[in-house]
Amino acid sequence: MSIGGAAFPVPEVLDGHGQVKSASEAGMTLRDYFAAAALPPLIAKAAGSAQQPGKSWFDVVAESAYAHADAMIKARGQ
């Protein structure tokens, strides 16, 4: 399991005879979900900020989103 566990997992579904009707899906990771939730304000903030040397605007925003996600997961465990 990845850091933070899964967000939106789907359990295996069985029919009335115990046969698998649909397989389970792990869903996106909670870290991915937190990073996605952090994106809108980060994009708005980054749009008005200076570029970091050697990094694209997209890399700066993505790295920041995952840094926020990691902090949220850490705080969640306290």
C-alpha positions as CSV (number, residue, x, y, z in Angstrom):
1,M,0.0,0.0,0.0
2,S,1.3,3.5,-0.7
3,I,1.8,6.4,1.6
4,G,-1.5,7.3,3.3
5,G,-3.5,4.4,1.9
6,A,-6.0,4.5,-0.9
7,A,-8.7,7.0,-1.6
8,F,-11.9,5.7,-3.1
9,P,-11.1,2.0,-3.1
10,V,-13.8,-0.3,-4.6
11,P,-14.3,-3.6,-2.9
12,E,-14.7,-6.9,-4.8
13,V,-18.4,-7.5,-5.6
14,L,-19.8,-11.1,-5.5
15,D,-23.0,-12.3,-7.1
16,G,-25.6,-14.4,-5.3
17,H,-23.5,-17.5,-6.0
18,G,-20.2,-16.3,-4.6
19,Q,-18.8,-15.6,-8.0
20,V,-16.8,-12.4,-8.6
21,K,-19.1,-9.9,-10.3
22,S,-16.5,-7.1,-10.4
23,A,-12.9,-7.1,-9.2
24,S,-11.7,-4.8,-6.5
25,E,-9.8,-1.6,-7.5
26,A,-7.3,0.1,-5.2
27,G,-8.4,3.5,-6.3
28,M,-6.1,6.5,-6.3
29,T,-3.7,6.9,-3.4
30,L,-4.7,9.3,-0.6
31,R,-1.5,11.2,-1.4
32,D,-2.6,11.7,-5.0
33,Y,-6.0,12.9,-3.8
34,F,-4.5,15.3,-1.3
35,A,-2.1,16.6,-4.0
36,A,-5.0,17.1,-6.5
37,A,-7.0,19.0,-3.8
38,A,-4.0,21.3,-3.3
39,L,-3.6,22.1,-7.0
40,P,-6.1,24.9,-7.6
41,P,-4.7,27.4,-5.0
42,L,-1.1,26.4,-5.9
43,I,-1.7,27.0,-9.6
44,A,-3.2,30.4,-8.8
45,K,-0.3,31.3,-6.6
46,A,2.3,30.0,-9.1
47,A,0.8,31.9,-12.0
48,G,1.9,35.1,-10.3
49,S,5.3,34.0,-9.0
50,A,8.7,34.0,-10.4
51,Q,10.1,30.9,-12.3
52,Q,12.6,28.7,-10.5
53,P,15.8,28.3,-12.4
54,G,16.1,24.9,-14.1
55,K,12.5,23.9,-13.4
56,S,9.4,24.3,-15.5
57,W,6.3,26.0,-14.0
58,F,4.6,22.6,-14.1
59,D,7.3,20.9,-12.2
60,V,7.2,23.6,-9.5
61,V,3.4,23.3,-9.1
62,A,3.5,19.5,-9.1
63,E,6.3,19.3,-6.5
64,S,4.5,21.8,-4.3
65,A,1.2,19.8,-4.6
66,Y,2.9,16.6,-3.4
67,A,4.8,18.5,-0.6
68,H,1.4,19.7,0.6
69,A,0.0,16.2,0.3
70,D,2.9,14.7,2.3
71,A,2.4,17.4,5.1
72,M,-1.4,16.6,5.2
73,I,-0.7,12.9,5.6
74,K,1.9,13.6,8.3
75,A,-0.6,15.8,10.2
76,R,-3.3,13.3,9.8
77,G,-1.2,10.7,11.7
78,Q,-0.7,12.9,14.7
